Amino acid sequence: MSSSAICIELHYLGSLEFFTRLINSKKVTLEVTDYFLKQTYRNRCYIMGPNGIQMLTVPVHYHKKLIFRDVTIDYNQNWIKDHRKALQAAYGKAPFFDYFYDLFDQVWVSKPTHILDLSMLMMTVCLKILQIDMSFNFTTIYQQKVQKDVLDLRDVISTKKFPESRSFYRPIPYIQNFGSNFAPNLSIIDLIMCEGPNSINIIKQSIND
């Protein structure tokens, strides 16, 4: 299902499903004025590690009714070290690790204050690798309903429901670094480390029109 315009929340190192929605839309508005919700893709992603699928979470300073754009990252927890270690273990021997790892590490080194900035920087790196030129609009005030010509995808891509329930994403298998069975819809970083420049072709094939 293609759409000329969508409104969607920002994800940290988004899933393949998330990226299929981005590149299949002519206009993307990122929702940054809603309340931050825990246990969502806003501050987590999933990779394939030596012991199976692994969740990576960015800890944040949280309280109820906190607007997403105001959410700050908790650097008192040593999560950057954990994420680095996880990526090195998962993809250190992947075909494109040496080409692209430093681009992601540079974002961590910069230590953005807000999860919004961290996720935008990571998404910018991913789009650069994919050779996709995209611009985004950002919400300035929360509206319960979006404009009629905009597809509302806010909180539709959920960690609590399988992608099959949404029919946006069609899994296209590629060779992953670990596991005998293909694990679909992991973070874009899994695809990039395993497929490199071919990643964009996989994403395009994964669009379920």
Secondary structure, 3 states (H helix, E strand, C coil): CCEEEEEEECCCCCEHHHHHHHHCEEEEEEECCCECCCCCCCCEEEEEECCEEEEEECCECCCCCCEHHHCEECCCCCHHHHHHHHHHHHHCCCCCHHHHHHHHHHHHHHCCCEHHHHHHHHHHHHHHHHCCCCCEEECCCCCCCCCCCCEECCCCCCCCCCHHHCCCECCCCCCCCCCCCCCCCCEHHHHHHHHHHHHHHHHHHHECC
